[in-house]
Amino acid sequence: MKKYEMLQNDTKKLPDGKILYRIRALRDVCNDITKGTIGCYIEKEENLSHEGFCWVYGNAQVYDNASVRNYASVSDNATVNCNAIIKDEAMISDSAFVTGNAVVDRNAFVGGWGCVYDDTKITDHAIVCDYAKISGDAILRFYAVISGRARIDLNAIISDETDYFTVGPIGSRYDFTTFYMSKYGNIEVCCGCCNVSIDEFVKRVKEVYGEDTKYGQTYMMAADLARKQILSK
């Protein structure tokens, strides 16, 4: 028996013309989802499995080829789209955004205004929250927490909080810069639209700002702190 129905008289139209449908439980699913419980918006049945206890709550939206499976939940004002997969006992809540080919599973959590893009995998109780952004082919695992305004991109592999370091506002743009461990064993840096190795970052800082300016010195001090934080284990 199907777990829910899509209400044809309660819809939401997205800017690109897609129509999303609010759902209603057709049977008891778990303690807080009984027959008649109203859920949130999906585009098609492939977005939410009829198996397991998975559910989409509040004003959350799941569409495109995204899917929510097993015991996972999407709630509040969260959005999951493109080819993203939310499964096992993962939770997406608040105003979080999960897109691309991202996978969130195994009790992982994405909340706040956290954004997960591209081929990122968030797993094993890891947490993304606040305004953090995870993209590229990054992997976040083992209870690691990415918070604040951290931005983690290509090749990242984060297993605990000492695998990354965020500093800011800093530099001529008074922006946030994140240093993180890559899967190749070196430190990479997200700074503005730049994503390079820490050695290349220091080289560019010297070329642009010099070594005796405020911006040059603060960037190089941040790089030195990042090396101590991430590589000294």
N, C-alpha and C positions, 0 to 999 in steps of 0.2 A: 504493500500500500504506500502511496506517495505520502511524503511527510508534510508537504505544504502545497498551496495553490497560489497562482499569480493573479492578483486582483485586477481585472480589466478596467474597473472604474476608479482606481487609485494609482495614477501614473505620474511620472516626472519626465519631462523632455530635456535632454542635454543640449548644449549649444550646437553640437554637430548633428543634431536631429535624432539621435538614438532615443528610444522610449524605454524607460525603466518601470518596473511594476512592483508595487508593494506586495509582500507575501503574507499569507495567513496559514497557521498550522492546521493540518487536517486531522492530526492525532496528537496524543501526548508524546513529547520527544524526551524531555527530562523534567526535573523538578520545577524549573522556571519557564518551561515552554510546554504549555498544555494545549489541548485542542482549542482552536479559536484565537490563540495568541497572534498578535500582529507583529510582523517583522519589518525589515527595511526594504530597500529597492534592489532588484536585480534585473538584468536584461533578458535572461533566458535560464532554463532549468539547468543547463550545464554550469552555471555560475555557483550553484549551491547543491551539494549532493543530497539525495534523499536518504542516504545511509548515514548511520552514526548520529551523534548529537550536535553536529555543526549547525550554526545558526548565524543570521545577520540581523543585528538589532538596531533600534533607534532610527537615525537618519543616514546610516551608512549606505554606501553604494558599491555594488560589485557588477562589473560589466565587461564587454569585449570577450576575450577567451579566458579571463581569470576564473579561478575556481577555489571554492572553500570546501574542505573535506574533513572526514573523520570527526574529531572533537573540537575543531577550531572555531573561533568566533571573530566576527567583525562587528564593531559597535560604534555608538556615538555618531560622529560626523566623518568617520574614516572612509577612504576611497581605495578600492582595489581594482585595477584594470589591466589592460593589455593581456599578457600571458602569465601573470603572477599566480603563484600557487600558495595557498594558506592551508596547512594541514596539521595532522596530529593534534596537539593541544595548544597550538599557537594562538595568540590573541593580538588583534589589531584594534586600536581604540582611539579615542579623542579625535584629533584632526589629522591623524597619520595618513600617509599616502604611500601605497606600494604598487609598483608598476613594472613595465618591462618584462623580463623573464625571471624576476626575483622569486625566491622560494623562502618562505618563513615556516619553520616547522619545529618539532620537538620542544614544546613549552616556551619557545621564544616569544618576545613581546615587542611590538612597535606601537608607541603612543606619543602623546604630546603633538608636536608638529613635525615629528620625525618623518623623513622621506627615504624610501628604499627603491633604488632604480636598477636598470640593466640586468646583469646576470648575478647579482648579489645573492648570497645565501646567509640567512640569519637562523641560527640553530642552537640546540643544547642550552636552553634557558637564557640565552643572550638577550640583551635589552637595548633598544634604540629609543631615545626619548628627547624631550625638549625640542631644540631646533636642529638636531643632528641630521646629516645627509650622508647616506652610504650608497655608493654607485660603482660602476665598472664591474669587475668580477670579484669584488671583495667577499671575504668570508669572515663572519663574526660568530664566535662559538664559546662554549664552556663558561657560562655565567658572565661573560664580558659585558660591560655597560658602556655604551657610547651616548654621551649626553652633551649639554651645553650647545655650542655652535660648531661642534666638530664637523669636518668635511673629510670623508675618507673615500678614496677613489681606486684607481687601477691597482691590481695585484696585491691588495691588502689582505693580510690574514691576522685577525685580532683574536687572541685567546684570553687575554685579561686586560685590566685597565692600564697596565704599564706598557702595553704595546702601542700606545699612541699618546700624543701630547699636543694640546691645543693652547694657543696663546693669542691674546688680542683684547681690545683693538690694538693693532700694531701697524707700522709702516706708513707710507705716504697716503694710503687709502683708509687708514684706521680700520682695517678689516681683521678678520680672524684667520690665522694660519694653523694648519694641522700637519704634524709630523707623525708618520705611522710605519709600523713594520710591514714589509712586503713579503710575499711568499718566497722571494729569492734571498731573504736574510739580510737585506739592506733597508735603510730608511728612505721613504719617499715623502714628498711634501705637496700638499694642496695649498696654494696661495693665489687668490684671485682666479684667473683662468689658467694658471700654471700648475702642472702636475709633473714633477721631475724628481730625480734622486736628490738626496740631501747635498751631495758634493756639487751637483749641477746648480742647485739652489744657491749655495754659498758663492759659487763662481759668478752667477748672474747678479747677486747682490753687490759683490765687489765691482762688477762692471758698471752697474746702474748708479749705485749710491756711493761707492768708494768705502774705504775702511775707517775713515775718520769722521763720518757724518752720523747724526742721530739715528737715521733710519738704517744705515749700514751696520752700525754697532748693535742696535737692538735686534735686528734680524740675525746677526751672527751669534749674539748671546743666546737667542732662542734656539738656534741650531745646536749650540753646545749643550744647552739644557736637555734638548731632545735626545741627543746621543747618550747622555748620562741616564736619562729616564728609561729609554727603550733598550739600549744595548747592555746596560749594567745590571745583569741578573745573576 
